[in-house]
Amino acid sequence: MKHLAISISIVLATLISACAPTEKSRGTGEFIDDASLTTRVKTKIAQTQGLGEALAINVDSYRGVISLAGFVDTAEQARMAVQAARNVPGVAEVKNNLQVKPKTQ
């Protein structure tokens, strides 16, 4: 019986430590927080007037840092998307990787 209790303790300790964050990876809680933050930023961008096709903007988050990528029609739209992301509670930083679509003639 004592060996069973020790075995269960070891298994539980292993499972708990597997969910713990490290310097290079996120824990379960951080992953969920980032997924929620990504959703809130996408919603805010979609609700921002003048951004056109918000679906063309990809949003990723990692430990509160938001990365915006994709194409917009104007530099003003890129600025507006960055500002919308910054206004979401929980955003620590916004990395702007948006590109303005080349003008077609």
C-alpha positions as CSV (number, residue, x, y, z in Angstrom):
1,M,0.0,0.0,0.0
2,K,2.9,2.3,0.8
3,H,4.4,1.7,-2.6
4,L,1.1,2.6,-4.3
5,A,0.9,5.9,-2.4
6,I,4.5,6.8,-3.4
7,S,3.8,5.8,-7.0
8,I,0.7,8.0,-7.1
9,S,2.6,10.9,-5.6
10,I,5.3,10.6,-8.2
11,V,2.8,10.5,-11.1
12,L,0.9,13.5,-9.7
13,A,4.1,15.5,-9.2
14,T,5.2,14.7,-12.8
15,L,1.8,15.8,-14.2
16,I,1.8,19.0,-12.3
17,S,5.4,19.9,-13.3
18,A,4.5,19.1,-17.0
19,C,2.0,22.0,-16.9
20,A,4.4,24.4,-15.3
21,P,5.8,27.2,-17.5
22,T,9.5,27.3,-18.3
23,E,11.6,30.1,-19.8
24,K,11.0,28.8,-23.3
25,S,7.4,27.4,-23.0
26,R,4.1,28.4,-21.7
27,G,2.2,26.7,-19.0
28,T,-1.5,25.7,-19.5
29,G,-2.7,28.9,-17.8
30,E,-0.5,31.1,-19.9
31,F,-1.6,29.3,-23.1
32,I,-5.3,29.9,-22.1
33,D,-4.6,33.5,-21.2
34,D,-2.9,34.1,-24.6
35,A,-5.7,32.5,-26.5
36,S,-8.2,34.7,-24.7
37,L,-6.1,37.8,-25.4
38,T,-5.8,36.9,-29.1
39,T,-9.6,36.6,-29.3
40,R,-10.1,39.9,-27.5
41,V,-7.6,41.7,-29.8
42,K,-9.2,40.2,-33.0
43,T,-12.6,41.3,-31.8
44,K,-11.4,44.8,-31.1
45,I,-9.8,45.1,-34.5
46,A,-12.9,43.7,-36.2
47,Q,-15.0,46.4,-34.4
48,T,-12.7,49.3,-35.4
49,Q,-14.2,51.5,-38.1
50,G,-12.1,52.0,-41.1
51,L,-10.0,48.9,-41.0
52,G,-11.7,47.2,-43.9
53,E,-11.0,43.5,-44.0
54,A,-10.0,42.7,-40.5
55,L,-9.8,39.1,-41.4
56,A,-6.6,39.9,-43.4
57,I,-4.9,40.7,-40.1
58,N,-3.4,37.8,-38.3
59,V,-3.1,38.1,-34.5
60,D,-0.9,36.0,-32.3
61,S,0.0,36.4,-28.7
62,Y,2.8,35.1,-26.5
63,R,2.9,36.0,-22.8
64,G,1.0,39.2,-23.4
65,V,2.9,40.3,-26.5
66,I,0.7,40.7,-29.5
67,S,2.1,40.2,-33.0
68,L,0.1,41.6,-35.9
69,A,0.8,40.4,-39.4
70,G,-0.9,40.5,-42.8
71,F,-1.8,43.1,-45.3
72,V,-3.7,46.4,-45.1
73,D,-4.7,48.9,-47.7
74,T,-3.0,51.9,-46.1
75,A,-0.4,52.9,-43.4
76,E,-3.3,54.6,-41.5
77,Q,-5.1,51.2,-41.3
78,A,-1.9,49.6,-39.9
79,R,-1.7,52.4,-37.3
80,M,-5.3,51.9,-36.4
81,A,-4.9,48.2,-35.9
82,V,-1.9,48.7,-33.7
83,Q,-3.7,51.3,-31.6
84,A,-6.8,49.0,-31.3
85,A,-4.6,46.1,-30.1
86,R,-2.8,48.4,-27.5
87,N,-6.2,49.4,-26.1
88,V,-7.1,45.8,-25.1
89,P,-6.5,45.2,-21.4
90,G,-3.7,42.7,-20.8
91,V,-1.6,43.6,-23.9
92,A,1.9,44.3,-22.8
93,E,3.4,45.1,-26.2
94,V,2.4,45.1,-29.8
95,K,4.7,44.1,-32.6
96,N,3.6,45.5,-36.0
97,N,4.4,43.2,-38.9
98,L,1.6,44.6,-41.0
99,Q,2.4,45.4,-44.6
100,V,0.7,47.9,-46.9
101,K,-0.6,46.2,-50.1
102,P,1.2,47.5,-53.2
103,K,-1.0,49.8,-55.3
104,T,-2.3,48.1,-58.5
105,Q,-2.4,50.1,-61.6
